[in-house]
Amino acid sequence: LTELDLWRADVTDAALTGLSRLTNLKKLNLSDTRMTVKSMPAIAHLTNLTELWLAGTKINDESLHHLSNLTNLKELNLTRTDISDQGLPALSKLTSLRDLSLSETKVTDEGLKSLRQMKSLTELSLLRTQVTDQGLMMLSELPSLRSVHTYGTKVTKEGQREFNRKLAERSATGR
């Protein structure tokens, strides 16, 4: 089994206890299930995962340290979880991550500092967070970043334009 999609399934932590035995999994979607922090140790064993969706689950900052061994992850969706700035340093070990969604979390500019190590990050979703122009400009330093979704944040039109200008400039100079 390489893909498991349990999106909106009525599964709980008890139902997910055997998850750690599915070591060939590449894609796992547990979004909008009743899983909590208790299932995170099982997920930590799935080191072949390239895509993990945990949107709308009851995970929090403490949960994220379980993801540090998932170094093959390319896509991670943490939308609508209790993730805040305090949890983001745990994600810095995910250096292969290309697509990260932190929409509708408690992330602010301060937490974005932890993402500066993610040199492979190409897309970041920050919808409905407390991120401002300052945080967005900090992200412009990420060498692979191509797109940041900021609808519903405190990013201004001017801030978005300046960010886009910096990305275009970086792209033109090859840096």
VEXDREN-2710 file (C-alpha; in Angstrom, 1 decimal):
% VEXDREN-2710
k/r/px/py/pz
1/LEU/0.0/0.0/0.0
2/THR/1.5/3.3/-1.1
3/GLU/-1.4/5.7/-0.7
4/LEU/-4.1/5.9/2.0
5/ASP/-6.8/8.6/1.8
6/LEU/-9.0/8.7/5.0
7/TRP/-10.2/12.3/4.4
8/ARG/-13.3/12.9/6.5
9/ALA/-13.5/9.3/7.5
10/ASP/-14.8/8.7/11.0
11/VAL/-11.4/7.4/12.3
12/THR/-9.9/7.9/15.7
13/ASP/-6.5/7.4/17.3
14/ALA/-7.6/3.9/18.2
15/ALA/-8.3/3.0/14.6
16/LEU/-4.9/4.3/13.6
17/THR/-2.7/2.3/16.0
18/GLY/-1.6/-0.1/13.2
19/LEU/-0.6/2.8/10.9
20/SER/3.1/2.5/11.7
21/ARG/3.2/-1.0/10.0
22/LEU/2.4/0.7/6.6
23/THR/6.0/1.6/6.0
24/ASN/5.6/1.7/2.2
25/LEU/3.2/4.6/2.4
26/LYS/4.1/7.6/0.2
27/LYS/0.9/9.6/0.6
28/LEU/-1.3/9.8/3.7
29/ASN/-4.4/12.0/4.0
30/LEU/-5.9/12.1/7.5
31/SER/-7.5/15.5/7.1
32/ASP/-10.8/16.2/8.9
33/THR/-10.6/13.0/10.9
34/ARG/-10.7/12.7/14.7
35/MET/-7.0/11.9/15.0
36/THR/-5.1/13.7/17.7
37/VAL/-1.5/14.0/19.0
38/LYS/-1.8/10.4/20.1
39/SER/-1.5/9.2/16.5
40/MET/1.7/11.1/15.8
41/PRO/4.2/8.4/17.0
42/ALA/2.7/6.0/14.5
43/ILE/3.0/8.6/11.7
44/ALA/6.7/9.1/12.8
45/HIS/7.5/5.6/11.6
46/LEU/6.3/6.3/8.0
47/THR/9.7/7.5/6.8
48/ASN/8.8/7.0/3.1
49/LEU/6.0/9.5/3.2
50/THR/6.3/12.2/0.5
51/GLU/2.9/13.8/1.1
52/LEU/1.0/14.2/4.4
53/TRP/-2.3/16.0/5.0
54/LEU/-3.3/16.6/8.6
55/ALA/-5.7/19.6/7.9
56/GLY/-8.5/20.0/10.4
57/THR/-7.1/17.5/12.9
58/LYS/-6.5/18.0/16.6
59/ILE/-2.7/18.2/16.4
60/ASN/-0.7/21.0/18.0
61/ASP/2.9/22.3/18.4
62/GLU/4.0/19.3/20.5
63/SER/2.9/17.0/17.6
64/LEU/5.4/18.4/15.2
65/HIS/8.6/17.0/16.7
66/HIS/7.2/13.6/15.5
67/LEU/7.6/14.7/11.9
68/SER/11.3/15.4/12.1
69/ASN/12.2/11.9/10.8
70/LEU/10.0/12.3/7.7
71/THR/12.9/13.8/5.7
72/ASN/11.3/12.6/2.4
73/LEU/8.3/14.8/2.8
74/LYS/7.7/17.1/-0.1
75/GLU/4.2/18.2/0.8
76/LEU/2.7/18.9/4.3
77/ASN/-0.8/20.4/5.0
78/LEU/-1.4/21.6/8.5
79/THR/-4.3/23.9/7.7
80/ARG/-6.9/24.4/10.5
81/THR/-4.7/22.9/13.3
82/ASP/-3.5/24.3/16.6
83/ILE/0.0/25.0/15.2
84/SER/1.6/28.2/16.3
85/ASP/5.0/29.9/16.1
86/GLN/6.3/27.6/18.9
87/GLY/5.9/24.4/16.7
88/LEU/7.6/25.7/13.5
89/PRO/11.2/25.1/14.6
90/ALA/10.4/21.3/14.5
91/LEU/9.7/21.6/10.8
92/SER/13.2/23.0/10.0
93/LYS/14.6/19.5/9.6
94/LEU/12.2/18.8/6.7
95/THR/14.7/20.2/4.1
96/SER/13.0/18.4/1.2
97/LEU/9.7/20.1/1.8
98/ARG/8.4/21.9/-1.3
99/ASP/4.8/22.7/-0.4
100/LEU/3.7/23.7/3.1
101/SER/0.2/24.8/4.1
102/LEU/-0.1/26.7/7.4
103/SER/-3.4/28.4/6.6
104/GLU/-5.8/29.1/9.4
105/THR/-3.2/28.4/12.1
106/LYS/-1.8/30.7/14.8
107/VAL/1.4/31.4/12.8
108/THR/2.8/35.0/12.8
109/ASP/5.9/36.7/11.4
110/GLU/7.9/35.4/14.4
111/GLY/7.3/31.8/13.5
112/LEU/8.3/32.3/9.8
113/LYS/11.9/32.8/11.0
114/SER/12.0/29.1/11.5
115/LEU/11.2/28.4/7.9
116/ARG/14.4/30.1/6.6
117/GLN/16.2/26.8/6.5
118/MET/13.7/25.3/4.1
119/LYS/15.7/26.0/0.9
120/SER/13.5/23.6/-1.2
121/LEU/10.2/25.3/-0.3
122/THR/8.5/26.4/-3.5
123/GLU/4.9/27.1/-2.3
124/LEU/3.6/28.3/1.1
125/SER/0.0/28.9/2.0
126/LEU/-0.6/31.3/4.9
127/LEU/-4.3/32.1/4.3
128/ARG/-6.0/33.7/7.3
129/THR/-2.9/33.9/9.5
130/GLN/-1.5/36.9/11.4
131/VAL/1.4/37.3/8.9
132/THR/2.3/40.9/7.9
133/ASP/4.4/42.5/5.2
134/GLN/7.5/42.1/7.4
135/GLY/7.1/38.3/7.5
136/LEU/6.4/38.1/3.8
137/MET/9.6/40.0/3.0
138/MET/11.6/37.7/5.2
139/LEU/10.4/34.8/3.1
140/SER/11.7/36.4/-0.1
141/GLU/15.1/35.2/0.9
142/LEU/14.1/31.5/0.3
143/PRO/15.9/30.5/-2.9
144/SER/13.2/28.2/-4.3
145/LEU/10.1/30.0/-3.2
146/ARG/7.8/30.9/-6.1
147/SER/4.4/31.4/-4.4
148/VAL/3.0/32.5/-1.1
149/HIS/-0.7/32.6/-0.6
150/THR/-1.7/35.5/1.8
151/TYR/-5.4/36.0/1.4
152/GLY/-6.9/37.0/4.7
153/THR/-3.6/38.0/6.3
154/LYS/-2.2/41.4/7.3
155/VAL/-0.1/41.6/4.2
156/THR/-0.9/44.8/2.3
157/LYS/-1.1/45.1/-1.5
158/GLU/2.1/47.1/-1.4
159/GLY/3.8/44.4/0.6
160/GLN/2.6/41.7/-1.9
161/ARG/3.9/43.9/-4.8
162/GLU/7.3/44.3/-3.1
163/PHE/7.5/40.6/-2.4
164/ASN/6.7/39.8/-6.1
165/ARG/9.2/42.3/-7.2
166/LYS/11.9/40.7/-5.1
167/LEU/11.1/37.2/-6.5
168/ALA/11.2/38.5/-10.0
169/GLU/14.5/40.2/-9.4
170/ARG/15.9/37.1/-7.8
171/SER/14.7/35.0/-10.8
172/ALA/16.2/37.4/-13.3
173/THR/19.6/37.3/-11.6
174/GLY/19.5/33.6/-11.0
175/ARG/19.9/33.9/-7.2
END
